[in-house]
Amino acid sequence: GEDVEQSLFLSVREGDSSVINCTYTDSSSTYLYWYKQEPGAGLQLLTYIFSNMDMKQDQRLTVLLNKKDKHLSLRIADTQTGDSAIYFCAESGSGTGRRALTFGSGTRLQVQP
Amino acid sequence: NAGVMQNPRHLVRRRGQEARLRCSPMKGHSHVYWYRQLPEEGLKFMVYLQKENIIDESGMPKERFSAEFPKEGPSILRIQQVVRGDSAAYFCASSPPSSGRNEQFFGPGTRLTVL
């Protein structure tokens, strides 16, 4: 079945850039997503990228997609302490429309003041 | 527009009891997904429902677990005869009617503890 992998932990200093990486196995994935989970809370959809794009920028967030290597990254510019959370990469399989998402196990981002 | 609502937020059950978890999707959403998150892990898909229909239950354990989404009222995830291994956070998500991007919006979760 599909698999999504992420590194477990990342620590950065406030004001630096953070880069969170993700690899996936389903080469037919149409959409890939980044979610943020703060302690004790649900998941907040941060951004998504369509598989025919290689980059998407949204304010401080930049998503890069290398479809050949099945590698996705999320860059957070000027990281703030409020960005401390767990970040999940997810993919939706092939085609459009509704279906289950497959999640990675999450990267815990710790921002040092 | 209220987000996805789940209740209770925390639920404690003893082994052998039943757990009922409720999810009200966002207004205008008629598609609901349930996911389970074990400690220190990502979310695992359980079931996808439309009003009065189960669309995909490939992630549901074969026994003790059931889900419904009636015409009126919230979606219910029911776990019978709970065991300690059922302790987890259960998240519900909903998606809008036209969702080519498969965007799913999550509730705050129900944290189930089985003693």
gemmi code that builds the backbone of each chain (N, CA, C; Angstrom):
import gemmi

chains = {
    "A": [
        ("GLY", (0.815, -1.197, 0.000), (0.000, 0.000, 0.000), (0.848, 1.246, 0.000)),
        ("GLU", (0.158, 2.393, -0.037), (0.885, 3.652, -0.057), (1.591, 3.867, 1.269)),
        ("ASP", (2.725, 4.581, 1.208), (3.471, 4.870, 2.416), (3.982, 6.301, 2.321)),
        ("VAL", (3.979, 6.991, 3.448), (4.483, 8.362, 3.520), (5.426, 8.421, 4.707)),
        ("GLU", (6.639, 8.940, 4.487), (7.622, 8.967, 5.562), (8.149, 10.371, 5.807)),
        ("GLN", (8.385, 10.649, 7.068), (8.928, 11.947, 7.473), (9.944, 11.721, 8.572)),
        ("SER", (10.882, 12.660, 8.699), (11.778, 12.628, 9.844), (10.980, 13.066, 11.069)),
        ("LEU", (11.420, 12.617, 12.242), (10.589, 12.781, 13.436), (10.695, 14.150, 14.091)),
        ("PHE", (11.860, 14.791, 13.971), (12.092, 15.961, 14.806), (12.954, 16.981, 14.083)),
        ("LEU", (12.647, 18.275, 14.307), (13.455, 19.355, 13.747), (13.468, 20.494, 14.759)),
        ("SER", (14.653, 21.014, 15.035), (14.777, 22.139, 15.955), (15.452, 23.291, 15.232)),
        ("VAL", (14.865, 24.477, 15.310), (15.441, 25.660, 14.663), (15.358, 26.829, 15.635)),
        ("ARG", (16.120, 27.875, 15.324), (16.053, 29.106, 16.117), (15.037, 30.060, 15.493)),
        ("GLU", (14.400, 30.829, 16.354), (13.427, 31.824, 15.901), (14.081, 32.733, 14.854)),
        ("GLY", (13.361, 32.970, 13.763), (13.871, 33.830, 12.698), (14.548, 33.068, 11.573)),
        ("ASP", (15.002, 31.840, 11.864), (15.599, 31.004, 10.814), (14.502, 30.413, 9.927)),
        ("SER", (14.927, 29.789, 8.825), (13.980, 29.030, 7.988), (13.955, 27.583, 8.461)),
        ("SER", (12.791, 26.974, 8.358), (12.631, 25.547, 8.665), (12.315, 24.821, 7.373)),
        ("VAL", (12.892, 23.644, 7.208), (12.553, 22.820, 6.047), (12.168, 21.434, 6.551)),
        ("ILE", (10.941, 21.052, 6.282), (10.426, 19.750, 6.705), (10.254, 18.896, 5.461)),
        ("ASN", (10.805, 17.688, 5.493), (10.829, 16.833, 4.318), (9.899, 15.636, 4.449)),
        ("CYS", (9.496, 15.133, 3.294), (8.548, 14.018, 3.251), (8.818, 13.222, 1.976)),
        ("THR", (8.778, 11.904, 2.067), (8.841, 11.072, 0.860), (7.597, 10.195, 0.826)),
        ("TYR", (7.169, 9.859, -0.375), (5.972, 9.042, -0.518), (6.214, 8.007, -1.598)),
        ("THR", (5.389, 6.980, -1.619), (5.638, 5.875, -2.552), (4.665, 5.845, -3.721)),
        ("ASP", (3.487, 6.471, -3.562), (2.460, 6.363, -4.604), (2.741, 7.384, -5.714)),
        ("SER", (3.306, 6.925, -6.806), (3.693, 7.839, -7.888), (2.482, 8.450, -8.584)),
        ("SER", (1.292, 7.905, -8.351), (0.100, 8.454, -9.010), (-0.628, 9.479, -8.139)),
        ("SER", (-0.031, 9.850, -6.993), (-0.674, 10.832, -6.104), (-1.000, 12.113, -6.867)),
        ("THR", (-2.226, 12.554, -6.742), (-2.656, 13.748, -7.468), (-2.447, 15.012, -6.649)),
        ("TYR", (-2.770, 14.921, -5.367), (-2.594, 16.057, -4.461), (-1.779, 15.622, -3.255)),
        ("LEU", (-0.946, 16.559, -2.801), (-0.192, 16.335, -1.569), (-0.438, 17.531, -0.648)),
        ("TYR", (-0.472, 17.261, 0.635), (-0.930, 18.258, 1.601), (0.067, 18.373, 2.758)),
        ("TRP", (0.013, 19.554, 3.371), (0.692, 19.741, 4.656), (-0.334, 20.196, 5.674)),
        ("TYR", (-0.345, 19.475, 6.813), (-1.216, 19.815, 7.925), (-0.351, 20.156, 9.138)),
        ("LYS", (-0.916, 21.004, 10.008), (-0.242, 21.383, 11.255), (-1.115, 20.950, 12.426)),
        ("GLN", (-0.490, 20.342, 13.443), (-1.231, 19.935, 14.630), (-0.564, 20.522, 15.867)),
        ("GLU", (-1.290, 21.377, 16.559), (-0.784, 21.920, 17.824), (-1.210, 20.994, 18.962)),
        ("PRO", (-0.538, 21.071, 20.109), (-0.812, 20.116, 21.204), (-2.286, 20.062, 21.570)),
        ("GLY", (-2.825, 18.864, 21.635), (-4.223, 18.669, 22.053), (-5.255, 19.134, 21.054)),
        ("ALA", (-4.837, 19.456, 19.849), (-5.777, 20.007, 18.865), (-5.901, 19.092, 17.657)),
        ("GLY", (-6.831, 19.456, 16.782), (-6.990, 18.725, 15.529), (-5.978, 19.185, 14.506)),
        ("LEU", (-6.156, 18.754, 13.280), (-5.222, 19.093, 12.209), (-5.748, 20.274, 11.413)),
        ("GLN", (-4.839, 21.200, 11.153), (-5.179, 22.390, 10.378), (-4.518, 22.271, 9.013)),
        ("LEU", (-5.325, 22.354, 7.953), (-4.765, 22.291, 6.605), (-3.983, 23.576, 6.337)),
        ("LEU", (-2.680, 23.431, 6.068), (-1.839, 24.593, 5.790), (-1.827, 24.925, 4.303)),
        ("THR", (-1.576, 23.914, 3.501), (-1.458, 24.124, 2.069), (-1.489, 22.781, 1.367)),
        ("TYR", (-1.643, 22.817, 0.058), (-1.616, 21.599, -0.756), (-0.925, 21.944, -2.061)),
        ("ILE", (-0.510, 20.921, -2.781), (0.077, 21.134, -4.094), (-0.449, 20.072, -5.041)),
        ("PHE", (-0.737, 20.474, -6.237), (-1.195, 19.563, -7.285), (0.036, 18.926, -7.924)),
        ("SER", (-0.085, 17.695, -8.359), (1.085, 16.931, -8.786), (1.751, 17.452, -10.058)),
        ("ASN", (1.071, 18.314, -10.800), (1.723, 18.836, -12.011), (2.465, 20.143, -11.743)),
        ("MET", (2.521, 20.536, -10.459), (3.283, 21.719, -10.059), (4.575, 21.250, -9.403)),
        ("ASP", (5.595, 22.109, -9.441), (6.786, 21.761, -8.678), (7.050, 22.728, -7.524)),
        ("MET", (6.289, 23.819, -7.481), (6.449, 24.743, -6.381), (5.150, 25.506, -6.151)),
        ("LYS", (4.905, 25.798, -4.876), (3.763, 26.651, -4.532), (4.173, 27.508, -3.345)),
        ("GLN", (3.904, 28.807, -3.433), (4.264, 29.711, -2.341), (3.007, 30.361, -1.790)),
        ("ASP", (2.952, 30.442, -0.466), (1.808, 31.060, 0.195), (2.345, 31.755, 1.430)),
        ("GLN", (2.572, 33.062, 1.301), (3.122, 33.890, 2.379), (4.432, 33.291, 2.867)),
        ("ARG", (4.535, 32.862, 4.118), (5.814, 32.342, 4.627), (6.067, 30.893, 4.242)),
        ("LEU", (5.093, 30.254, 3.617), (5.210, 28.831, 3.303), (5.566, 28.626, 1.836)),
        ("THR", (6.547, 27.743, 1.603), (6.893, 27.339, 0.236), (6.892, 25.821, 0.192)),
        ("VAL", (6.138, 25.265, -0.746), (6.101, 23.819, -0.937), (6.862, 23.495, -2.216)),
        ("LEU", (7.769, 22.536, -2.114), (8.503, 22.055, -3.285), (8.163, 20.594, -3.502)),
        ("LEU", (7.901, 20.234, -4.761), (7.569, 18.859, -5.105), (8.530, 18.362, -6.168)),
        ("ASN", (9.224, 17.272, -5.868), (10.063, 16.583, -6.837), (9.373, 15.256, -7.140)),
        ("LYS", (8.617, 15.260, -8.235), (7.787, 14.090, -8.518), (8.640, 12.877, -8.910)),
        ("LYS", (9.757, 13.144, -9.554), (10.635, 12.054, -9.977), (11.153, 11.286, -8.761)),
        ("ASP", (11.561, 12.020, -7.729), (12.096, 11.396, -6.521), (11.012, 11.134, -5.478)),
        ("LYS", (9.775, 11.538, -5.770), (8.659, 11.402, -4.821), (9.029, 12.040, -3.482)),
        ("HIS", (9.453, 13.297, -3.573), (9.906, 14.030, -2.404), (9.160, 15.353, -2.334)),
        ("LEU", (8.659, 15.652, -1.156), (7.899, 16.866, -0.895), (8.555, 17.590, 0.277)),
        ("SER", (8.637, 18.914, 0.196), (9.171, 19.648, 1.341), (8.315, 20.871, 1.627)),
        ("LEU", (8.360, 21.278, 2.883), (7.667, 22.481, 3.341), (8.711, 23.396, 3.971)),
        ("ARG", (8.847, 24.588, 3.417), (9.778, 25.562, 3.977), (8.970, 26.657, 4.656)),
        ("ILE", (9.320, 26.936, 5.905), (8.685, 28.022, 6.642), (9.744, 29.104, 6.823)),
        ("ALA", (9.510, 30.259, 6.221), (10.451, 31.367, 6.344), (10.216, 32.102, 7.665)),
        ("ASP", (11.308, 32.672, 8.221), (11.187, 33.488, 9.432), (10.365, 32.750, 10.498)),
        ("THR", (10.828, 31.575, 10.869), (10.073, 30.723, 11.790), (9.867, 31.407, 13.136)),
        ("GLN", (8.658, 31.316, 13.640), (8.288, 31.929, 14.920), (7.980, 30.852, 15.958)),
        ("THR", (7.971, 31.241, 17.245), (7.676, 30.250, 18.295), (6.273, 29.666, 18.121)),
        ("GLY", (5.363, 30.455, 17.549), (4.013, 29.953, 17.294), (3.947, 28.885, 16.217)),
        ("ASP", (5.061, 28.685, 15.510), (5.105, 27.621, 14.496), (5.441, 26.272, 15.115)),
        ("SER", (5.801, 26.261, 16.393), (6.101, 24.986, 17.071), (4.856, 24.111, 17.074)),
        ("ALA", (4.980, 22.927, 16.490), (3.830, 22.035, 16.317), (4.335, 20.759, 15.645)),
        ("ILE", (3.412, 19.848, 15.374), (3.736, 18.670, 14.559), (3.181, 18.921, 13.166)),
        ("TYR", (3.998, 18.663, 12.158), (3.616, 18.882, 10.771), (3.485, 17.534, 10.068)),
        ("PHE", (2.320, 17.335, 9.451), (2.050, 16.077, 8.764), (1.970, 16.305, 7.263)),
        ("CYS", (2.628, 15.423, 6.554), (2.524, 15.341, 5.109), (1.437, 14.298, 4.809)),
        ("ALA", (0.628, 14.517, 3.767), (-0.406, 13.538, 3.415), (-0.577, 13.510, 1.905)),
        ("GLU", (-1.006, 12.362, 1.389), (-1.277, 12.251, -0.036), (-2.649, 11.614, -0.238)),
        ("SER", (-3.219, 11.892, -1.409), (-4.618, 11.518, -1.617), (-4.797, 10.443, -2.678)),
        ("GLY", (-3.707, 9.842, -3.146), (-3.879, 8.819, -4.163), (-4.157, 9.430, -5.532)),
        ("SER", (-4.515, 8.595, -6.499), (-4.647, 9.072, -7.873), (-6.035, 9.625, -8.130)),
        ("GLY", (-6.145, 10.526, -9.108), (-7.431, 11.061, -9.515), (-7.900, 12.199, -8.631)),
        ("THR", (-9.046, 12.749, -9.005), (-9.633, 13.832, -8.205), (-10.821, 13.259, -7.440)),
        ("GLY", (-11.390, 14.093, -6.592), (-12.528, 13.635, -5.808), (-12.127, 13.138, -4.450)),
        ("ARG", (-13.138, 12.730, -3.707), (-12.938, 12.415, -2.299), (-12.420, 11.001, -2.096)),
        ("ARG", (-11.451, 10.886, -1.218), (-10.965, 9.574, -0.809), (-10.153, 9.743, 0.438)),
        ("ALA", (-9.764, 8.610, 1.039), (-8.955, 8.650, 2.259), (-7.603, 9.290, 1.988)),
        ("LEU", (-7.094, 9.974, 2.987), (-5.734, 10.505, 2.932), (-4.798, 9.535, 3.644)),
        ("THR", (-3.575, 9.447, 3.125), (-2.527, 8.668, 3.789), (-1.539, 9.649, 4.392)),
        ("PHE", (-1.331, 9.544, 5.699), (-0.491, 10.490, 6.429), (0.860, 9.894, 6.773)),
        ("GLY", (1.865, 10.759, 6.834), (3.127, 10.400, 7.472), (2.950, 10.438, 8.974)),
        ("SER", (4.006, 10.051, 9.694), (3.886, 10.014, 11.156), (4.207, 11.348, 11.816)),
        ("GLY", (4.500, 12.356, 11.006), (4.619, 13.705, 11.557), (6.029, 14.094, 11.922)),
        ("THR", (6.361, 15.370, 11.738), (7.649, 15.950, 12.144), (7.372, 16.980, 13.225)),
        ("ARG", (7.973, 16.783, 14.374), (7.791, 17.734, 15.476), (8.779, 18.871, 15.305)),
        ("LEU", (8.274, 20.077, 15.091), (9.118, 21.264, 14.926), (9.184, 22.008, 16.250)),
        ("GLN", (10.401, 22.195, 16.723), (10.612, 22.953, 17.950), (11.359, 24.229, 17.595)),
        ("VAL", (10.793, 25.372, 17.958), (11.407, 26.656, 17.642), (11.976, 27.244, 18.920)),
        ("GLN", (13.291, 27.436, 18.917), (13.985, 27.974, 20.092), (13.982, 29.497, 20.029)),
        ("PRO", (13.627, 30.171, 21.124), (13.590, 31.638, 21.100), (14.991, 32.240, 21.013)),
    ],
    "B": [
        ("ASN", (-19.060, 30.557, 10.339), (-19.278, 29.151, 9.977), (-18.481, 28.288, 10.927)),
        ("ALA", (-19.183, 27.545, 11.770), (-18.501, 26.705, 12.749), (-17.734, 25.622, 12.009)),
        ("GLY", (-16.624, 25.212, 12.616), (-15.836, 24.141, 12.038), (-16.446, 22.794, 12.363)),
        ("VAL", (-15.675, 21.734, 12.099), (-16.103, 20.381, 12.432), (-16.125, 20.242, 13.952)),
        ("MET", (-17.219, 19.712, 14.462), (-17.350, 19.578, 15.915), (-17.366, 18.114, 16.301)),
        ("GLN", (-16.649, 17.820, 17.372), (-16.624, 16.452, 17.874), (-16.909, 16.482, 19.372)),
        ("ASN", (-17.641, 15.492, 19.812), (-17.835, 15.346, 21.252), (-18.043, 13.889, 21.610)),
        ("PRO", (-17.628, 13.510, 22.824), (-16.929, 14.377, 23.771), (-15.476, 14.613, 23.354)),
        ("ARG", (-14.810, 15.544, 23.959), (-13.392, 15.774, 23.655), (-12.519, 14.715, 24.341)),
        ("HIS", (-12.952, 14.288, 25.500), (-12.228, 13.240, 26.230), (-13.260, 12.229, 26.712)),
        ("LEU", (-12.894, 10.954, 26.592), (-13.804, 9.887, 26.985), (-12.990, 8.808, 27.674)),
        ("VAL", (-13.437, 8.418, 28.860), (-12.771, 7.342, 29.597), (-13.746, 6.186, 29.719)),
        ("ARG", (-13.288, 5.023, 29.348), (-14.111, 3.823, 29.436), (-13.291, 2.702, 30.080)),
        ("ARG", (-13.993, 1.791, 30.742), (-13.354, 0.586, 31.258), (-13.444, -0.497, 30.189)),
        ("ARG", (-12.510, -1.429, 30.267), (-12.520, -2.539, 29.309), (-13.888, -3.218, 29.294)),
        ("GLY", (-14.396, -3.469, 28.092), (-15.681, -4.135, 27.947), (-16.857, -3.191, 27.755)),
        ("GLN", (-16.678, -1.915, 28.056), (-17.769, -0.957, 27.859), (-17.838, -0.526, 26.398)),
        ("GLU", (-18.854, 0.262, 26.087), (-19.026, 0.789, 24.733), (-18.602, 2.258, 24.696)),
        ("ALA", (-18.033, 2.666, 23.575), (-17.686, 4.077, 23.367), (-18.442, 4.591, 22.148)),
        ("ARG", (-19.050, 5.757, 22.310), (-19.743, 6.413, 21.185), (-19.129, 7.786, 20.971)),
        ("LEU", (-18.628, 8.008, 19.759), (-17.977, 9.257, 19.428), (-18.824, 9.940, 18.362)),
        ("ARG", (-19.033, 11.244, 18.551), (-19.921, 11.988, 17.647), (-19.161, 13.025, 16.846)),
        ("CYS", (-19.623, 13.242, 15.629), (-18.986, 14.217, 14.746), (-20.058, 14.960, 13.967)),
        ("SER", (-20.046, 16.283, 14.065), (-20.917, 17.116, 13.237), (-20.051, 17.815, 12.202)),
        ("PRO", (-20.273, 17.561, 10.916), (-19.428, 18.181, 9.888), (-19.692, 19.680, 9.784)),
        ("MET", (-18.838, 20.333, 9.032), (-19.043, 21.754, 8.757), (-20.364, 21.934, 8.018)),
        ("LYS", (-20.956, 23.092, 8.186), (-22.229, 23.378, 7.536), (-22.075, 23.233, 6.031)),
        ("GLY", (-22.992, 22.506, 5.436), (-22.945, 22.329, 3.984), (-22.112, 21.137, 3.534)),
        ("HIS", (-21.378, 20.497, 4.459), (-20.588, 19.316, 4.101), (-21.424, 18.065, 4.361)),
        ("SER", (-21.397, 17.143, 3.386), (-22.177, 15.914, 3.564), (-21.306, 14.670, 3.486)),
        ("HIS", (-19.987, 14.873, 3.581), (-19.048, 13.753, 3.525), (-18.183, 13.790, 4.772)),
        ("VAL", (-18.077, 12.655, 5.413), (-17.365, 12.569, 6.694), (-16.358, 11.421, 6.658)),
        ("TYR", (-15.204, 11.662, 7.248), (-14.140, 10.654, 7.351), (-13.773, 10.508, 8.827)),
        ("TRP", (-13.468, 9.274, 9.222), (-12.935, 9.035, 10.562), (-11.517, 8.496, 10.428)),
        ("TYR", (-10.636, 9.052, 11.283), (-9.242, 8.622, 11.351), (-8.898, 8.337, 12.812)),
        ("ARG", (-7.918, 7.466, 13.013), (-7.440, 7.167, 14.367), (-5.953, 7.521, 14.449)),
        ("GLN", (-5.560, 8.119, 15.558), (-4.162, 8.472, 15.771), (-3.692, 7.822, 17.070)),
        ("LEU", (-2.803, 6.862, 16.920), (-2.185, 6.255, 18.101), (-1.061, 7.173, 18.586)),
        ("PRO", (-0.669, 7.072, 19.852), (0.372, 7.966, 20.389), (1.631, 7.950, 19.527)),
        ("GLU", (2.135, 9.142, 19.245), (3.388, 9.319, 18.488), (3.302, 8.779, 17.054)),
        ("GLU", (2.099, 8.646, 16.524), (1.955, 8.162, 15.148), (1.108, 9.133, 14.329)),
        ("GLY", (1.103, 8.903, 13.036), (0.244, 9.692, 12.155), (-1.178, 9.170, 12.188)),
        ("LEU", (-2.031, 9.805, 11.415), (-3.433, 9.405, 11.372), (-3.615, 8.252, 10.402)),
        ("LYS", (-4.455, 7.299, 10.799), (-4.777, 6.156, 9.939), (-6.263, 6.214, 9.605)),
        ("PHE", (-6.548, 6.103, 8.330), (-7.926, 6.144, 7.857), (-8.722, 4.961, 8.381)),
        ("MET", (-9.975, 5.237, 8.769), (-10.858, 4.163, 9.200), (-12.030, 3.989, 8.230)),
        ("VAL", (-12.812, 5.078, 8.042), (-14.051, 4.938, 7.264), (-14.432, 6.285, 6.669)),
        ("TYR", (-15.105, 6.200, 5.500), (-15.582, 7.393, 4.798), (-17.075, 7.193, 4.562)),
        ("LEU", (-17.871, 8.181, 4.980), (-19.323, 8.070, 4.865), (-19.916, 9.299, 4.186)),
        ("GLN", (-21.001, 9.036, 3.481), (-21.866, 10.079, 2.983), (-23.169, 9.917, 3.769)),
        ("LYS", (-24.054, 10.869, 3.670), (-25.330, 10.743, 4.403), (-25.990, 9.396, 4.069)),
        ("GLU", (-26.209, 8.602, 5.101), (-26.895, 7.307, 5.026), (-26.139, 6.243, 4.231)),
        ("ASN", (-24.900, 6.501, 3.865), (-24.130, 5.510, 3.101), (-22.701, 5.399, 3.616)),
        ("ILE", (-22.197, 4.181, 3.666), (-20.773, 3.964, 3.914), (-20.111, 3.805, 2.556)),
        ("ILE", (-19.172, 4.695, 2.240), (-18.525, 4.681, 0.927), (-17.288, 3.790, 0.938)),
        ("ASP", (-16.486, 3.880, 1.997), (-15.235, 3.129, 2.079), (-14.983, 2.808, 3.545)),
        ("GLU", (-14.974, 1.551, 3.889), (-14.682, 1.153, 5.275), (-13.458, 0.255, 5.339)),
        ("SER", (-12.565, 0.437, 4.383), (-11.406, -0.445, 4.276), (-10.458, -0.346, 5.468)),
        ("GLY", (-10.525, 0.742, 6.227), (-9.637, 0.904, 7.382), (-10.277, 0.523, 8.707)),
        ("MET", (-11.482, 0.065, 8.677), (-12.187, -0.275, 9.931), (-11.816, -1.687, 10.365)),
        ("PRO", (-11.509, -1.865, 11.646), (-11.351, -3.236, 12.153), (-12.649, -4.013, 11.901)),
        ("LYS", (-12.492, -5.312, 11.660), (-13.654, -6.119, 11.243), (-14.640, -6.325, 12.370)),
        ("GLU", (-14.176, -6.278, 13.588), (-15.064, -6.547, 14.721), (-15.087, -5.347, 15.655)),
        ("ARG", (-16.177, -5.183, 16.318), (-16.418, -4.229, 17.415), (-16.584, -2.790, 16.962)),
        ("PHE", (-16.165, -2.437, 15.776), (-16.240, -1.048, 15.299), (-17.358, -0.910, 14.272)),
        ("SER", (-18.117, 0.178, 14.384), (-19.123, 0.480, 13.374), (-19.269, 1.994, 13.274)),
        ("ALA", (-19.776, 2.436, 12.139), (-19.964, 3.877, 11.933), (-21.253, 4.099, 11.168)),
        ("GLU", (-21.855, 5.249, 11.423), (-23.059, 5.625, 10.691), (-23.090, 7.137, 10.529)),
        ("PHE", (-23.840, 7.564, 9.531), (-24.047, 8.992, 9.293), (-25.490, 9.125, 8.828)),
        ("PRO", (-26.409, 9.280, 9.789), (-27.832, 9.287, 9.435), (-28.224, 10.551, 8.675)),
        ("LYS", (-29.414, 10.508, 8.131), (-29.932, 11.649, 7.377), (-29.981, 12.907, 8.258)),
        ("GLU", (-30.377, 12.720, 9.496), (-30.404, 13.823, 10.457), (-29.451, 13.507, 11.597)),
        ("GLY", (-28.718, 14.509, 12.047), (-27.856, 14.290, 13.203), (-26.422, 14.014, 12.825)),
        ("PRO", (-25.589, 13.863, 13.861), (-24.150, 13.711, 13.626), (-23.782, 12.315, 13.146)),
        ("SER", (-22.555, 12.188, 12.687), (-21.992, 10.879, 12.413), (-21.543, 10.280, 13.749)),
        ("ILE", (-21.713, 8.970, 13.880), (-21.348, 8.268, 15.116), (-20.346, 7.179, 14.780)),
        ("LEU", (-19.255, 7.153, 15.558), (-18.323, 6.019, 15.522), (-18.533, 5.257, 16.826)),
        ("ARG", (-18.846, 4.001, 16.697), (-19.196, 3.194, 17.862), (-18.164, 2.076, 18.027)),
        ("ILE", (-17.660, 1.946, 19.236), (-16.709, 0.873, 19.549), (-17.317, 0.055, 20.683)),
        ("GLN", (-17.591, -1.207, 20.386), (-18.160, -2.077, 21.411), (-17.053, -2.825, 22.139)),
        ("GLN", (-17.312, -3.138, 23.399), (-16.390, -3.954, 24.200), (-14.951, -3.458, 24.064)),
        ("VAL", (-14.732, -2.222, 24.450), (-13.422, -1.597, 24.238), (-12.320, -2.368, 24.963)),
        ("VAL", (-11.129, -2.323, 24.351), (-9.920, -2.907, 24.934), (-8.875, -1.797, 25.044)),
        ("ARG", (-7.802, -2.073, 25.815), (-6.797, -1.026, 26.045), (-6.200, -0.530, 24.734)),
        ("GLY", (-6.065, -1.414, 23.758), (-5.487, -1.018, 22.473), (-6.337, -0.032, 21.684)),
        ("ASP", (-7.583, 0.179, 22.119), (-8.430, 1.175, 21.448), (-8.124, 2.586, 21.914)),
        ("SER", (-7.325, 2.730, 22.962), (-6.954, 4.056, 23.456), (-6.211, 4.805, 22.356)),
        ("ALA", (-6.748, 5.945, 21.980), (-6.194, 6.716, 20.865), (-6.975, 8.015, 20.758)),
        ("ALA", (-6.526, 8.877, 19.838), (-7.307, 10.051, 19.468), (-8.045, 9.725, 18.179)),
        ("TYR", (-9.327, 10.000, 18.150), (-10.154, 9.718, 16.982), (-10.575, 11.056, 16.378)),
        ("PHE", (-10.199, 11.234, 15.125), (-10.487, 12.491, 14.436), (-11.507, 12.274, 13.340)),
        ("CYS", (-12.369, 13.240, 13.229), (-13.350, 13.282, 12.165), (-12.967, 14.431, 11.238)),
        ("ALA", (-13.189, 14.253, 9.937), (-12.974, 15.317, 8.963), (-14.188, 15.372, 8.049)),
        ("SER", (-14.416, 16.544, 7.474), (-15.494, 16.646, 6.486), (-14.973, 17.361, 5.252)),
        ("SER", (-15.653, 17.143, 4.133), (-15.238, 17.799, 2.899), (-16.452, 18.418, 2.220)),
        ("PRO", (-16.213, 19.504, 1.474), (-17.317, 20.237, 0.838), (-17.880, 19.466, -0.342)),
        ("PRO", (-19.055, 19.874, -0.834), (-19.714, 19.132, -1.905), (-18.873, 18.996, -3.175)),
        ("SER", (-18.222, 20.075, -3.595), (-17.384, 19.974, -4.794), (-15.948, 19.985, -4.322)),
        ("SER", (-15.352, 18.826, -4.262), (-14.039, 18.727, -3.618), (-13.061, 17.986, -4.517)),
        ("GLY", (-12.816, 18.567, -5.690), (-11.857, 17.941, -6.576), (-10.487, 17.844, -5.963)),
        ("ARG", (-10.168, 18.762, -5.045), (-8.849, 18.757, -4.395), (-8.842, 17.852, -3.175)),
        ("ASN", (-9.950, 17.234, -2.849), (-10.038, 16.335, -1.695), (-9.583, 17.027, -0.406)),
        ("GLU", (-9.926, 18.311, -0.258), (-9.583, 19.015, 0.988), (-10.453, 18.480, 2.107)),
        ("GLN", (-9.824, 18.128, 3.209), (-10.548, 17.615, 4.359), (-10.256, 18.515, 5.551)),
        ("PHE", (-11.309, 18.872, 6.254), (-11.214, 19.788, 7.388), (-11.499, 19.002, 8.652)),
        ("PHE", (-10.573, 19.088, 9.590), (-10.602, 18.208, 10.750), (-11.218, 18.862, 11.981)),
        ("GLY", (-11.864, 18.024, 12.787), (-12.322, 18.432, 14.096), (-11.206, 18.332, 15.112)),
        ("PRO", (-11.493, 18.716, 16.376), (-10.461, 18.719, 17.423), (-10.145, 17.337, 17.968)),
        ("GLY", (-10.957, 16.346, 17.617), (-10.676, 14.981, 18.059), (-11.348, 14.608, 19.360)),
        ("THR", (-11.517, 13.295, 19.535), (-11.955, 12.723, 20.810), (-10.835, 11.820, 21.292)),
        ("ARG", (-10.357, 12.093, 22.502), (-9.291, 11.273, 23.069), (-9.903, 10.215, 23.966)),
        ("LEU", (-9.806, 8.972, 23.510), (-10.390, 7.852, 24.227), (-9.310, 7.181, 25.065)),
        ("THR", (-9.614, 7.013, 26.342), (-8.727, 6.273, 27.248), (-9.492, 5.079, 27.782)),
        ("VAL", (-8.919, 3.904, 27.607), (-9.535, 2.679, 28.106), (-8.725, 2.191, 29.304)),
        ("LEU", (-9.408, 2.091, 30.439), (-8.709, 1.690, 31.677), (-8.695, 0.171, 31.830)),
    ],
}
model = gemmi.Model(1)
for chain_id, residues in chains.items():
    chain = gemmi.Chain(chain_id)
    for i, (resn, *xyz) in enumerate(residues, 1):
        res = gemmi.Residue()
        res.name, res.seqid = resn, gemmi.SeqId(i, " ")
        for name, pos in zip(("N", "CA", "C"), xyz):
            atom = gemmi.Atom()
            atom.name, atom.element = name, gemmi.Element(name[0])
            atom.pos, atom.b_iso = gemmi.Position(*pos), 0.0
            res.add_atom(atom)
        chain.add_residue(res)
    model.add_chain(chain)
structure = gemmi.Structure()
structure.add_model(model)
structure.setup_entities()
